Amino acid sequence: MFQLDEDFLISLGLGAMPTEEKEAFIAYVLEQLELRVGTELSKGLSDEKLEQFEKLAEARNQAGATTWLQQNCPNYKDVVKQELEKLKQEIIDGRDRLLATSEG
């Protein structure tokens, strides 16, 4: 679907970010994306459905979570794509500030 890696950072104009900061930034982006997608997908789901998904996520049952998403949130891939695009734009908008912070 997408890859959060060095090429991802380069595509956002962050290739000049110091190497030691890249891994932490990628982890931050993934955390933010998961939070945003989860928030969006949880809208309209019952507490019972949310609990089912939480159990799969806590058990790190990737296959089960994917199946659950396909059955309960068939638009989840679109939501991931939309939220990733929003996040990428926010990063691009703040790119100069990010690079200045990492240089200073």
N, C-alpha and C positions, 0 to 999 in steps of 0.2 A: 504494500500500500504506500508507505513512505519510509524513508530512512533518516533517522536523526544521527548525522555523522559529520565528518569534516566537510564533505561536499554540501551538506545542508547549510553549514555556517558560511561557506564560501558563497553560496547562492544568495545569502542575505547580506553579503558584503562584510562578513565578520572573519574572513580568512586571516586577517592580521592580528586577531586576538591572541594573546600569549597562550602557548600550548597548555600550560598548567590550568588556565581558566576555561579552556574549551570543554573539557569533560564535565566540569561543574555546571557550566552554562547549559550544556545539552541535557544534563539531568534535571535542571530547573525547567527547561522547556517541556520535557516529557511530563514532569509533575504538573505543570500548569495545564498542559493539554488534557491530561487525564481528569483533572479537576473540572475543567470547563466542559468537556464532553459528558462527564458524569452528571454535572449539574443540569445540562441541557436534556440529556436522556431521561433523567429522573422526573422531569416535569410530566405530569399526567400518569405516572405509575403509582400503583397502590403500595402501601407499606409492605404488604406481603410480597409483592414482586421485587421491591427493593431489597428486602431481606434475602430472598432467593439468590439474587445476583451477588450480594455481599458475601454470602457463604461460599459461592464459587470463587470469588476474587480472593477471599482470605485463604482458601485452600490452594490457591495458585493453580486452579483448574482451568487452564487456558482454553482447552477444547470445549469444556462444559460452558464456560463463559461465552465463547463465540457462538455456540449453538443457542444458548439462552438469548443472546442479543439478536440473532437471526429470527427467533420465534417471537420475541417480545418487543423488539425495537428494529423492525426491518430496515429503517432508514439510518441505522447507526453509522454506516460508512459515509453517508452524505454529511451527517453531523460531524464526524471526525474531520472530514475534508473542509467543511465550513469553518470549524473552530481552528483548525491548523492555519487556514488562510488568514483569519483574523489575527491570530497570534503572530504569524510571519509579518503582517503589515505593522503591527505594534512594534515589533523588533526593528524593522526597517526604519520606522519613524523615529525610534530612539537610538539608532545605530551610532550616530556621532557621539552621543553621551556615553554609550556603552564602551566604545573604543577609547574615549578620553579617560574614562574611569580605569580601564585596564592598563593604560599607559602610565597613569599618574601614580 
